[in-house]
Amino acid sequence: MATGTPINRQMVIVLKNGIIAIDWGDGLYQDIRTGDFIPVLETDYSHHILNEELDWLIKIGRVISYDKNTVQSQSLPERPQRTID
């Protein structure tokens, strides 16, 4: 069984500038290569990730494996959470 963070493949997108990001919803995007949370506008979106792009992420060590539904990424920084005041 693969380790890492399982991500629904439909949540992995490629931006027009080439950044591959995870769309966590509610306007929160994470660069899968760096782990940074980044601002993304709807006009920045290019396409859902392709197998060739996932193969490259495996080659550079950011993705462990993938199939038609899931991408297993290396561990990612935690999503920012609002604390209860």
C-alpha positions in Angstrom: 0.0 0.0 0.0 1.3 3.4 -0.9 2.1 6.0 1.8 1.8 9.7 1.6 -1.2 11.9 1.1 -4.0 10.5 -1.1 -5.6 13.1 -3.3 -8.6 12.9 -5.6 -7.1 13.2 -9.1 -9.8 15.7 -10.1 -8.4 18.1 -7.5 -5.0 18.2 -9.1 -4.8 21.0 -11.7 -2.2 22.6 -13.9 -2.1 26.4 -14.1 -1.2 28.4 -17.2 2.2 29.3 -15.7 3.0 25.5 -15.4 2.5 25.2 -11.6 0.8 22.0 -10.6 -1.6 22.7 -7.7 -4.1 20.9 -5.5 -7.5 22.6 -5.3 -8.5 22.0 -1.7 -11.7 24.0 -2.1 -12.8 27.3 -0.6 -10.2 29.1 -2.7 -7.3 27.2 -1.1 -4.6 26.0 -3.5 -1.3 24.2 -2.8 1.7 24.0 -5.1 2.4 20.2 -5.1 6.1 20.8 -5.9 6.9 23.2 -3.1 4.1 22.6 -0.7 3.4 26.4 -0.6 -0.2 27.6 -0.4 -0.8 30.0 -3.4 -3.4 32.4 -4.7 -5.1 31.2 -7.8 -7.7 33.0 -10.0 -10.2 31.1 -12.1 -8.5 32.6 -15.2 -5.1 30.9 -14.1 -6.6 27.4 -14.6 -5.3 25.5 -17.6 -6.3 21.8 -17.3 -6.6 18.7 -15.0 -3.3 16.9 -14.6 -2.2 14.5 -17.4 -0.3 11.2 -16.9 2.8 12.6 -18.4 2.8 15.4 -15.8 2.3 12.9 -13.0 5.2 10.8 -14.4 7.4 13.9 -14.1 6.2 14.5 -10.5 7.2 10.8 -9.7 10.6 11.4 -11.3 11.3 14.4 -9.1 10.0 12.7 -6.0 6.8 14.7 -5.3 4.3 11.9 -6.2 4.6 8.3 -5.1 2.0 6.8 -7.5 -1.3 7.5 -9.2 -4.2 5.8 -10.9 -7.3 7.1 -12.7 -8.9 8.3 -9.5 -6.1 9.0 -6.9 -2.7 10.7 -6.7 -0.5 9.6 -3.8 1.7 12.6 -3.1 4.7 12.8 -0.7 3.8 14.3 2.6 2.6 17.9 2.3 2.5 20.7 4.8 -0.8 21.0 6.8 -3.6 23.1 5.5 -3.9 26.4 7.5 -6.7 26.1 10.0 -8.5 28.9 11.8 -8.4 28.5 15.5 -11.4 29.0 17.8 -10.9 32.3 19.6 
